[in-house]
Amino acid sequence: MEANPSRIFPQGTAVSGIRADRATVWVRSTRRAPLVVRASAGPGCDEVVSSKARVRGGRDSTARIGLTGLTPGTWYRYRVETVGKRVEGSDWAWFRTAPAASSPFRMVFTADIGPRDKWHRFVVDQMTEEDADLLLFLGDWPYADVPPKALTGLDFRRKYRDHRAVPVFRRMLGARGLEAVWDDHEIKNDWDGLDTKDDAERVEAGMRAWHDYFVTADAPRGEIYRRLRWGDVEIFLLDTRSHRSANSARDNERKTMLGKQQLRWLLAGLQESKATFKLVCTSVPLDYGTTRKDQWPAFAHERDQLLGHIDSNGIQGVVFLTADQHWFAAHHLPGGHKQFQAGPVSQFLRTPGAGTPPAVRVQAEELNYAVVEYTPSPPRLTVIGMGTGGKELYLEVVVPGRGRLEVAPPHPWALWRTRGPHVFYGTGPLTAASAPAGIYTLGFSAASPDVPVPAEVTFDLVPGGAHRAVWATASRPAVWEAFDGGLEGWDVVDQGRSEPTSKWVVEDGALRETGNCHDVDGDALDLPKAGTMILRRGASLDRGTLTVRAAAYDLDGFGLVYHYRDAANYHRVAFHPERAFVRLVRVRDGVATSLAVRTGVELPRRWWTTFAIRRVGDQHEVYVSGERLLTATDPVAGGWGRALQLGHEGHPL
């Protein structure tokens, strides 16, 4: 009787480094006997048998066994066997060789497998049963930094043994080929350049253990970044950890996430690739996450160098696949690039930040993975986010053609947005050199209730073509403040005393309040709430509109103050992104009266938008992005100032 394969090969098998005619089988064995791999394309087909290989004690009794002479685009059934008088074999498993360029295919990608089995049962087996050729795993397996934390080589290897022995993951690895990269939790949370230097023994031990359990065929010696061709798609797998600078370092030309060598390799590879689509797999997102110091926004100089290289060289069909944030998302990056984010497949969920910009097409707080489907005629990628119970979270079709789109509004407060193959939006000019080709509709909305809205325009951006959208006429506000002269003509008023004195600065044409000063007392809706503001003396709002373009980046509220007489007499509109309310308050002799309130409002965060107060007689109206949210009647007027009260940054008009 044949021995139980789970005793001899307790971590199962996996296949990586798959090309059209070859592959590498990974296995861990409890026996010291030589090993071979037997594979065939089906009953009656010729059997392919590998050369003999031995397990290596210094690599935790693992082995890598090469298979050659394979047929392109073919599914193979295989198993590992011991060589000797008593043949002992692993469970049967499957992989498909890389297909020809004209062949359709499907692959899946995801990330994040945690230690607790309560998450394992939801979507891992569902993903395993997908009709897909390849699994791209973008990091955080295992969570070696979860107590008991791995500190030594033996600690790390025990983590890998335990995870790979779980039946659900043995099935996952036996269903198709695997290509993986690491992120941070294989070593420690937010692992960066400081850890590589200051915690070198732990980092080195974790990296060695990862190399024991994953195959990185064709990577430069000692590296994990690599590329492979799958049909008409080229896949670039990046190492975003072992060469990065400190996350907290100042962002400039010296700060790097990839290191000089890897960055040169990536730029050259993208430029020379003849594949219709290039999938760039980066374990951390380019934008729109909540761990900003640990992701690409903290390395914006290098990120912009990468995107600029794609744009300036007219490289077609680049799509970014990413993970790390613990929710599914799809993003339309400002320059025209696509970013799809998957995972966790078996780990805790995180909540995305409230008030996402239009570039974020979807955010789903679910265990998930994504399917990437290639169709050759006409060439296109279909990306499908999949949640629990087979739920389809999102679907988008990506085409390779690109063009140049320019939008030239007459003033920064002219709001615009596109519908079509990609969402572009803004309150100022845009040049997108990698805009996806297709039919767009460009729509407009009022930054202020007094601004006329142009009619929508529709245009076809053909591959390799260009379109420039210009509208020349527009009303401008009676008073315009761009802070060209800094804070000249404005006074800073600090009402609160619970925090240090505020600090207001002008940077790149925008006003930023970098030091808050507020009174934390008040009811659940912060009524009343003192704060810090800048005040334009001599300006009033007995009639007309006050519009502010602002961006909020944290959870504090901010407001517009008008009819300001002194610190105890004014009107104030409070906007609070975290508590999702807008409130209009009159303060007279220090007594606050609520005139109107609206709760459950998802206020924009992390991108520029407009907030406006319109005054006509006794009527007070509050607008966000041109939409009227509040109306109140209040005959009390007077005062002689208007002000901006912020916890973030703003740019009053």
C-alpha positions as MATLAB code, in Angstrom:
seq = 'MEANPSRIFPQGTAVSGIRADRATVWVRSTRRAPLVVRASAGPGCDEVVSSKARVRGGRDSTARIGLTGLTPGTWYRYRVETVGKRVEGSDWAWFRTAPAASSPFRMVFTADIGPRDKWHRFVVDQMTEEDADLLLFLGDWPYADVPPKALTGLDFRRKYRDHRAVPVFRRMLGARGLEAVWDDHEIKNDWDGLDTKDDAERVEAGMRAWHDYFVTADAPRGEIYRRLRWGDVEIFLLDTRSHRSANSARDNERKTMLGKQQLRWLLAGLQESKATFKLVCTSVPLDYGTTRKDQWPAFAHERDQLLGHIDSNGIQGVVFLTADQHWFAAHHLPGGHKQFQAGPVSQFLRTPGAGTPPAVRVQAEELNYAVVEYTPSPPRLTVIGMGTGGKELYLEVVVPGRGRLEVAPPHPWALWRTRGPHVFYGTGPLTAASAPAGIYTLGFSAASPDVPVPAEVTFDLVPGGAHRAVWATASRPAVWEAFDGGLEGWDVVDQGRSEPTSKWVVEDGALRETGNCHDVDGDALDLPKAGTMILRRGASLDRGTLTVRAAAYDLDGFGLVYHYRDAANYHRVAFHPERAFVRLVRVRDGVATSLAVRTGVELPRRWWTTFAIRRVGDQHEVYVSGERLLTATDPVAGGWGRALQLGHEGHPL';
ca = [
       0.000    0.000    0.000;
       1.269    3.456   -0.906;
       2.083    5.732    2.028;
      -0.109    8.683    2.909;
       1.203   11.559    0.723;
       0.344   14.159    3.370;
       2.856   12.499    5.702;
       5.654   12.396    3.147;
       4.816   15.667    1.381;
       2.958   17.569    4.161;
       3.034   20.934    2.375;
       1.849   19.564   -0.961;
       3.394   20.825   -4.197;
       3.420   23.992   -6.276;
       4.525   24.892   -9.801;
       6.179   28.202  -10.703;
       8.516   29.512  -13.370;
       6.129   28.248  -16.013;
       7.032   29.037  -19.592;
       5.790   27.617  -22.897;
       8.035   24.547  -22.714;
       9.204   24.260  -19.093;
       8.231   24.625  -15.452;
       9.668   24.205  -11.957;
       7.965   22.056   -9.315;
       8.429   22.972   -5.646;
       8.018   20.370   -2.909;
       8.979   19.709    0.703;
       9.615   16.078    1.681;
      10.076   14.299    4.995;
      12.099   11.595    3.202;
      15.711   11.898    2.073;
      15.122    9.752   -1.012;
      15.707   11.210   -4.503;
      12.636   12.698   -6.177;
      11.248   12.863   -9.712;
       8.197   14.500  -11.248;
       5.898   12.641  -13.617;
       3.563   14.698  -15.799;
       1.271   14.042  -18.726;
      -1.330   15.941  -20.710;
      -3.915   13.195  -20.230;
      -4.658    9.469  -20.626;
      -2.733    7.942  -23.516;
      -0.382   10.936  -23.787;
       3.357   10.651  -23.492;
       4.655   11.031  -19.959;
       7.289   13.604  -19.148;
       9.668   12.580  -16.382;
      12.081   14.968  -14.749;
      15.673   14.354  -13.793;
      16.310   13.187  -10.255;
      16.499   15.827   -7.543;
      17.218   15.743   -3.834;
      15.762   17.698   -0.955;
      18.124   20.158    0.657;
      18.297   20.171    4.436;
      19.655   23.705    4.426;
      16.495   24.834    2.645;
      14.090   23.254    5.130;
      14.014   19.926    3.233;
      12.580   21.552    0.100;
      13.429   20.782   -3.517;
      12.985   22.393   -6.908;
      12.527   19.996   -9.788;
      12.665   21.167  -13.389;
      10.377   19.863  -16.138;
      11.366   20.457  -19.763;
      10.128   19.442  -23.189;
       6.560   20.579  -22.493;
       3.959   21.676  -25.055;
       2.758   25.329  -25.052;
      -0.729   26.116  -23.777;
      -1.261   22.611  -22.376;
      -2.720   21.459  -19.066;
      -0.536   18.893  -17.294;
      -1.403   16.528  -14.466;
       1.622   15.791  -12.324;
       2.878   14.415   -9.065;
       6.186   14.093   -7.234;
       7.496   10.577   -6.479;
      10.330    9.167   -4.421;
      12.875    7.018   -6.221;
      13.739    3.612   -4.726;
      12.330    0.228   -3.902;
       9.252    1.820   -2.337;
       7.685    4.519   -4.515;
       5.816    7.163   -2.570;
       3.937    9.916   -4.377;
       2.316   13.253   -3.688;
      -1.279   14.092   -4.456;
      -1.961   14.756   -8.122;
      -1.939   18.421   -9.096;
      -2.251   20.525  -12.261;
      -0.675   23.402  -14.165;
      -0.884   24.875  -17.653;
       2.083   25.948  -19.739;
       2.206   29.462  -21.161;
      -0.036   29.765  -24.222;
       0.667   31.158  -27.672;
       0.132   34.887  -28.245;
      -3.168   34.369  -30.048;
      -4.748   32.326  -27.240;
      -7.345   33.571  -24.758;
      -6.769   32.826  -21.086;
      -7.801   33.650  -17.528;
      -5.690   34.230  -14.441;
      -6.455   35.261  -10.865;
      -4.633   37.571   -8.484;
      -4.993   38.328   -4.789;
      -2.989   38.750   -1.551;
      -3.084   38.410    2.236;
      -3.473   35.057    3.928;
      -3.689   35.327    7.698;
      -3.163   32.739   10.428;
      -6.752   32.287   11.564;
      -8.829   29.574    9.935;
     -12.057   31.516   10.457;
     -11.267   33.386    7.204;
     -10.066   30.387    5.185;
     -13.449   28.910    4.281;
     -15.007   31.872    2.488;
     -13.364   32.481   -0.898;
     -10.132   30.444   -1.093;
     -11.822   27.291   -2.403;
     -14.023   29.466   -4.619;
     -10.882   30.965   -6.167;
      -9.326   27.492   -6.466;
     -12.293   26.337   -8.532;
     -12.010   29.216  -11.010;
     -11.193   28.264  -14.596;
      -7.855   30.076  -14.564;
      -4.317   29.256  -15.693;
      -2.232   31.116  -13.161;
      -2.358   32.599   -9.653;
      -0.505   35.864   -9.079;
      -0.018   36.310   -5.341;
       1.004   39.838   -4.361;
       2.300   39.371   -0.858;
       1.583   38.896    2.852;
       1.641   35.124    3.157;
       2.325   34.106    5.833;
       1.870   36.783    8.504;
       5.182   36.039   10.169;
       4.833   39.085   12.438;
       1.665   37.813   14.121;
       2.421   36.518   17.657;
       4.390   34.469   18.240;
       6.475   36.673   15.956;
       9.102   35.029   13.802;
      12.573   36.296   14.696;
      14.916   33.478   13.654;
      15.194   31.323   10.568;
      13.565   28.402   12.386;
      10.666   30.650   13.475;
      10.020   31.766    9.915;
      10.197   28.246    8.471;
       7.725   26.969   11.049;
       5.274   29.655    9.891;
       5.618   28.486    6.275;
       5.287   24.806    7.170;
       2.125   25.436    9.180;
       0.462   27.538    6.471;
       1.323   25.243    3.564;
       0.042   22.194    5.465;
      -3.510   23.592    5.707;
      -5.668   21.562    3.253;
      -7.377   24.599    1.716;
      -3.997   26.043    0.691;
      -2.675   22.679   -0.539;
      -5.678   22.586   -2.870;
      -5.083   26.206   -3.900;
      -1.471   25.534   -4.879;
      -2.305   22.258   -6.625;
      -4.927   23.760   -8.933;
      -2.687   25.893  -11.179;
       0.668   27.594  -11.507;
       1.819   30.208   -8.999;
       3.892   33.370   -9.272;
       4.373   35.310   -6.031;
       6.160   38.281   -4.508;
       6.545   39.336   -0.901;
       5.230   42.433    0.835;
       5.810   43.392    4.472;
       4.189   40.849    6.796;
       6.428   38.015    5.633;
       9.030   39.913    7.690;
       7.407   42.652    9.834;
       4.741   45.306    9.400;
       5.722   48.151    7.039;
       9.194   46.700    6.525;
      11.393   49.370    4.914;
      14.983   50.488    4.491;
      15.427   51.221    8.183;
      14.527   47.638    9.054;
      16.891   46.289    6.414;
      19.683   48.174    8.213;
      18.689   48.141   11.887;
      16.987   44.727   12.095;
      19.194   43.013    9.522;
      19.288   39.516   11.059;
      15.514   39.248   11.257;
      15.026   40.619    7.746;
      17.653   38.287    6.287;
      16.160   35.262    8.061;
      12.696   36.094    6.759;
      13.930   36.588    3.208;
      15.818   33.264    3.237;
      12.735   31.417    4.473;
      10.610   32.996    1.737;
      13.105   31.858   -0.901;
      12.904   28.326    0.540;
       9.168   28.209   -0.152;
       8.751   30.213   -3.370;
      10.334   29.884   -6.815;
      11.601   32.960   -8.685;
      12.657   31.591  -12.065;
      14.613   33.986  -14.298;
      14.993   36.617  -11.559;
      18.430   38.236  -11.214;
      20.584   36.351   -8.726;
      19.364   36.934   -5.170;
      16.362   38.990   -6.333;
      12.639   38.291   -6.633;
      11.659   40.839   -9.298;
      11.162   39.189  -12.672;
       9.051   39.092  -15.811;
       7.268   36.367  -17.738;
       5.278   36.203  -20.943;
       1.811   34.661  -20.860;
       0.291   34.680  -24.312;
       0.027   38.285  -25.441;
       0.500   39.602  -21.909;
       3.819   40.304  -20.181;
       3.820   40.229  -16.387;
       6.278   42.317  -14.362;
       6.515   41.219  -10.707;
       8.112   43.884   -8.508;
       9.977   43.785   -5.219;
       8.740   46.876   -3.351;
      10.496   46.079   -0.063;
      14.113   44.959   -0.035;
      15.515   47.959   -1.938;
      13.278   50.726   -0.593;
      14.391   53.728    1.399;
      12.908   54.519    4.777;
       9.201   55.239    4.463;
       9.677   58.428    6.486;
      12.532   59.786    4.356;
      12.012   63.040    2.494;
      10.583   62.390   -0.958;
      13.126   63.477   -3.559;
      15.260   62.035   -6.354;
      17.244   59.946   -3.848;
      14.254   58.247   -2.236;
      13.436   54.919   -3.847;
      11.020   52.046   -3.511;
      12.531   49.837   -6.214;
      16.223   50.689   -6.113;
      18.147   51.956   -9.127;
      18.793   48.549  -10.671;
      15.202   47.345  -10.476;
      13.835   50.665  -11.714;
      16.151   50.592  -14.767;
      15.108   46.981  -15.410;
      11.412   47.890  -15.241;
      11.643   50.989  -17.445;
      13.669   49.150  -20.079;
      11.413   46.092  -19.934;
       8.230   48.096  -20.436;
       9.756   49.959  -23.358;
      11.079   46.881  -25.159;
       8.069   44.629  -24.513;
       6.107   43.642  -27.615;
       3.161   42.293  -25.616;
      -0.209   43.940  -26.163;
      -0.706   44.263  -22.397;
       1.855   44.724  -19.627;
       0.701   43.826  -16.122;
       2.813   45.571  -13.485;
       2.359   43.778  -10.153;
       3.211   46.042   -7.225;
       2.419   44.840   -3.716;
       1.486   48.362   -2.542;
      -0.829   50.738   -4.452;
       0.188   53.773   -6.464;
      -2.536   55.785   -4.731;
      -5.928   55.768   -2.989;
      -4.961   53.733    0.056;
      -4.879   54.647    3.723;
      -1.314   53.549    4.571;
       0.210   56.441    2.673;
       3.760   56.412    4.092;
       4.027   52.719    3.298;
       2.745   53.013   -0.283;
       3.701   54.855   -3.463;
       2.429   58.368   -2.484;
       5.357   58.544   -0.059;
       7.618   57.714   -3.024;
       5.858   60.048   -5.456;
       9.052   61.221   -7.168;
       9.902   57.679   -8.301;
       6.258   56.853   -9.050;
       5.969   59.907  -11.288;
       9.215   58.928  -13.008;
       7.698   55.529  -13.822;
       4.395   56.952  -15.067;
       6.189   59.701  -16.983;
       8.336   57.094  -18.733;
       5.212   55.240  -19.847;
       3.614   58.462  -21.079;
       6.611   59.975  -22.852;
       7.457   56.736  -24.671;
       3.875   56.031  -25.736;
       3.911   52.583  -24.085;
       0.556   50.927  -24.655;
      -1.478   48.560  -22.531;
       0.087   49.066  -19.077;
      -2.204   47.961  -16.239;
      -1.222   48.005  -12.564;
      -2.244   45.160  -10.241;
      -1.842   45.782   -6.525;
      -2.924   44.695   -3.057;
      -2.071   45.472    0.611;
      -5.111   47.555    1.633;
      -7.491   44.704    2.620;
     -10.377   45.697    0.372;
     -11.110   45.311   -3.332;
     -10.854   48.478   -5.415;
     -10.591   49.743   -8.970;
      -8.939   53.085   -9.731;
      -8.666   55.392  -12.722;
      -5.376   57.177  -12.130;
      -5.220   60.869  -13.153;
      -2.926   60.322  -16.147;
      -5.110   57.623  -17.718;
      -3.593   54.509  -16.127;
      -5.659   51.704  -14.566;
      -5.018   50.235  -11.121;
      -6.885   47.201   -9.776;
      -6.486   46.194   -6.136;
      -7.350   42.748   -4.746;
      -7.219   40.933   -1.407;
      -7.470   39.908    1.277;
      -8.351   36.385    0.267;
      -8.091   35.062    3.847;
      -7.365   37.785    6.384;
      -9.092   40.561    8.321;
     -10.781   43.397    6.417;
     -10.068   47.114    6.667;
     -12.437   50.004    6.030;
     -11.578   52.407    3.202;
     -11.461   56.102    4.022;
     -14.750   57.945    3.638;
     -15.370   60.365    0.793;
     -13.465   58.824   -2.107;
     -12.738   60.820   -5.289;
     -14.351   59.931   -8.642;
     -11.115   58.173   -9.686;
     -12.014   55.418   -7.202;
     -14.533   53.432   -9.211;
     -15.352   50.931   -6.471;
     -14.285   49.938   -2.977;
     -15.636   46.680   -1.537;
     -14.949   45.673    2.046;
     -15.077   41.918    1.408;
     -12.792   38.924    1.190;
     -11.945   38.861   -2.480;
      -9.761   38.034   -5.445;
      -9.787   39.275   -9.032;
     -10.024   37.486  -12.369;
      -8.057   38.849  -15.328;
      -9.365   37.530  -18.634;
      -7.529   38.103  -21.943;
      -9.388   38.000  -25.262;
      -7.251   38.255  -28.421;
      -9.672   39.465  -31.099;
     -10.022   42.358  -30.602;
      -7.405   42.385  -27.830;
      -8.800   43.358  -24.447;
      -8.507   42.586  -20.769;
     -11.554   42.063  -18.601;
     -10.929   42.518  -14.871;
     -13.578   41.109  -12.540;
     -13.565   41.534   -8.764;
     -15.024   38.499   -7.003;
     -16.355   38.426   -3.444;
     -17.868   35.838   -1.144;
     -20.517   33.522   -2.539;
     -19.420   34.192   -6.125;
     -20.566   37.804   -5.920;
     -19.266   39.991   -8.752;
     -17.937   43.157   -7.149;
     -16.844   45.002  -10.293;
     -16.152   44.456  -13.978;
     -14.137   46.623  -16.348;
     -12.916   46.018  -19.885;
      -9.521   47.527  -20.717;
      -8.360   48.123  -24.296;
      -4.720   48.759  -25.279;
      -5.167   51.915  -27.406;
      -4.084   55.266  -25.931;
      -4.376   58.893  -26.959;
      -3.671   62.357  -25.600;
      -6.413   64.289  -23.836;
      -6.130   67.947  -22.867;
      -8.756   69.869  -20.928;
      -8.334   73.646  -20.705;
     -11.022   75.315  -18.544;
     -11.065   79.126  -18.348;
     -10.593   79.262  -14.565;
      -9.582   76.825  -11.801;
     -13.107   76.888  -10.372;
     -14.713   75.501  -13.555;
     -15.651   71.939  -12.526;
     -15.561   69.189  -15.149;
     -15.665   65.396  -15.391;
     -15.624   62.746  -18.130;
     -17.713   59.646  -18.692;
     -16.396   56.874  -20.901;
     -13.368   54.550  -20.900;
     -11.738   56.488  -18.046;
     -12.891   59.002  -15.454;
     -10.952   62.256  -15.600;
     -12.072   65.159  -13.445;
     -10.879   68.390  -11.974;
     -11.263   72.107  -11.419;
      -8.353   73.130  -13.605;
      -6.357   72.100  -16.669;
      -5.372   68.497  -17.406;
      -2.983   66.832  -19.834;
      -3.272   63.037  -19.937;
      -0.787   61.472  -22.329;
      -2.064   57.909  -21.680;
      -5.812   58.415  -21.927;
      -7.567   55.171  -22.958;
      -9.041   55.397  -26.434;
     -12.817   55.505  -26.858;
     -15.854   57.767  -26.804;
     -15.985   60.308  -23.979;
     -18.606   62.717  -22.726;
     -17.230   65.790  -20.992;
     -19.684   67.295  -18.518;
     -19.581   70.395  -16.352;
     -20.989   71.512  -13.051;
     -21.017   74.819  -11.245;
     -18.294   75.597   -8.779;
     -20.576   78.308   -7.517;
     -24.341   78.773   -7.862;
     -23.737   81.972   -9.849;
     -21.589   80.330  -12.527;
     -23.274   79.248  -15.806;
     -22.748   75.624  -16.868;
     -21.651   74.867  -20.477;
     -23.359   72.102  -22.423;
     -21.856   68.603  -22.456;
     -19.578   67.650  -25.323;
     -18.947   64.172  -26.754;
     -15.841   63.171  -28.684;
     -14.017   60.079  -29.933;
     -10.411   59.750  -28.803;
      -8.839   57.427  -31.364;
      -5.697   55.363  -30.605;
      -2.661   57.536  -31.134;
      -4.853   60.606  -31.535;
      -5.352   63.710  -29.450;
      -8.284   65.821  -28.330;
      -8.231   69.251  -26.714;
     -11.351   70.417  -24.921;
     -11.439   74.202  -24.538;
     -14.241   76.526  -23.513;
     -13.352   80.162  -23.647;
     -16.112   82.108  -21.925;
     -17.156   82.012  -18.313;
     -18.244   84.403  -15.642;
     -15.743   85.048  -12.897;
     -16.429   85.965   -9.281;
     -16.700   89.573   -8.273;
     -13.815   89.003   -5.857;
     -11.024   86.549   -6.588;
      -8.390   85.529   -4.076;
      -5.532   83.298   -5.233;
      -3.180   84.111   -2.338;
      -0.549   85.328   -4.773;
       0.595   87.742   -2.087;
       0.496   85.249    0.760;
      -1.809   86.235    3.599;
      -1.626   89.969    2.939;
      -5.032   91.470    3.728;
      -6.071   88.519    5.883;
      -6.043   88.243    9.677;
      -5.628   85.020   11.650;
      -8.201   84.566   14.418;
      -7.657   81.801   17.005;
     -10.734   81.095   19.107;
      -9.704   77.820   20.760;
      -7.297   77.261   23.603;
      -7.007   73.460   23.867;
      -4.233   73.062   21.311;
      -1.189   75.149   20.283;
      -1.491   78.327   18.282;
      -2.424   77.707   14.663;
      -0.127   78.050   11.693;
      -1.257   79.117    8.206;
       1.062   78.896    5.197;
       0.761   79.314    1.421;
       2.314   76.457   -0.588;
       2.115   76.031   -4.374;
      -0.774   78.446   -4.674;
      -2.821   76.750   -1.961;
      -3.427   77.812    1.597;
      -2.654   75.165    4.190;
      -3.513   75.253    7.888;
      -0.809   73.130    9.467;
      -1.371   73.832   13.163;
      -4.852   73.573   14.603;
      -6.265   75.460   17.581;
      -9.739   74.500   18.689;
     -12.021   73.919   21.628;
     -12.917   70.242   21.915;
     -16.033   70.910   23.994;
     -19.463   70.796   22.409;
     -22.238   68.363   21.606;
     -22.139   65.467   19.152;
     -22.385   67.886   16.227;
     -19.814   70.291   17.654;
     -22.252   73.094   18.490;
     -20.709   75.456   19.268;
     -17.086   74.769   18.428;
     -14.317   77.316   18.440;
     -11.459   77.081   16.023;
      -8.929   78.955   13.962;
      -9.728   80.974   10.875;
      -8.376   83.504    8.450;
     -10.537   86.595    8.126;
     -10.854   89.053    5.246;
     -11.813   92.327    6.879;
     -13.982   94.708    4.958;
     -15.726   91.918    3.036;
     -19.363   91.062    3.682;
     -22.007   88.696    2.445;
     -25.270   90.611    2.644;
     -25.855   89.485   -0.923;
     -23.897   87.191   -3.246;
     -21.908   83.978   -2.998;
     -18.806   82.896   -1.090;
     -17.152   79.879   -2.749;
     -14.119   78.001   -1.486;
     -12.163   75.256   -3.218;
     -10.760   72.941   -0.548;
      -9.291   69.507    0.117;
      -9.732   67.639    3.393;
      -7.216   64.944    4.334;
      -8.039   63.919    7.870;
     -11.133   63.477   10.011;
     -11.532   66.998   11.391;
     -14.301   69.320   10.349;
     -13.906   72.686    8.659;
     -16.164   75.596    7.947;
     -17.018   78.837    6.211;
     -17.635   81.848    8.472;
     -19.422   84.994    7.321;
     -21.083   88.053    8.865;
     -18.200   87.937   11.319;
     -18.322   90.800   13.807;
     -16.152   89.334   16.569;
     -15.374   85.955   18.154;
     -18.899   85.806   19.647;
     -20.949   86.994   16.640;
     -20.996   85.343   13.189;
     -22.622   82.763   10.911;
     -20.799   79.499   10.343;
     -21.334   76.515    8.057;
     -19.629   73.417    9.455;
     -18.648   70.485    7.240;
     -17.591   67.281    8.986;
     -16.371   64.355    6.812;
     -16.044   61.831    9.654;
     -19.471   62.455   11.193;
     -21.077   63.040    7.787;
     -23.001   66.222    8.496;
     -23.367   69.794    7.268;
     -24.689   72.403    9.689;
     -25.508   76.119    9.463;
     -25.210   77.966   12.767;
     -25.814   81.542   13.898;
     -23.709   82.683   16.865;
     -24.879   85.824   18.628;
     -23.304   87.042   21.848;
     -21.676   83.645   22.176;
     -24.961   81.725   21.936;
     -25.161   79.270   19.030;
     -28.442   78.543   17.240;
     -28.722   75.789   14.654;
     -30.507   77.119   11.548;
     -30.302   73.970    9.420;
     -28.557   70.603    9.576;
     -28.236   67.642    7.228;
     -26.807   64.338    8.409;
     -25.736   61.238    6.505;
     -23.886   63.339    3.936;
     -20.787   61.729    2.392;
     -18.569   64.757    2.111;
     -15.638   64.637   -0.312;
     -12.213   63.946    1.154;
      -8.704   63.760   -0.255;
      -9.467   65.722   -3.432;
     -10.276   69.284   -4.360;
     -13.942   70.209   -4.315;
     -16.030   73.339   -3.808;
     -18.122   74.588   -0.908;
     -20.340   77.651   -1.270;
     -22.613   79.943    0.731;
     -25.197   81.959   -1.185;
     -27.006   84.870    0.439;
     -30.112   86.500   -1.080;
     -31.962   88.702    1.406;
     -32.895   86.568    4.404;
     -32.228   83.344    2.451;
     -29.028   81.384    3.203;
     -28.105   78.467    0.898;
     -25.269   75.948    1.298;
     -23.758   74.116   -1.703;
     -21.206   71.299   -2.107;
     -19.869   70.688   -5.631;
     -22.704   72.777   -7.022;
     -25.428   70.781   -5.218;
     -27.607   72.667   -2.750;
     -27.609   70.809    0.568;
     -29.109   73.309    3.028;
     -31.514   76.237    2.970;
     -32.382   78.464    5.920;
     -34.156   81.746    6.514;
     -32.530   84.086    9.003;
     -33.193   87.837    9.078;
     -30.208   88.471   11.326;
     -27.449   90.001    9.245;
     -24.794   92.595    9.958;
     -21.133   92.023   10.409;
     -18.351   92.961    8.099;
     -16.163   89.932    7.448;
     -15.980   86.538    5.850;
     -13.572   83.803    6.792;
     -12.312   80.331    6.105;
     -12.062   77.954    9.057;
     -10.078   74.803    8.336;
      -8.642   71.671    9.822;
      -7.040   70.778    6.489;
      -6.039   72.853    3.502;
      -7.968   75.172    1.236;
      -7.891   77.605   -1.632;
     -10.629   80.243   -1.343;
     -11.915   81.780   -4.575;
];
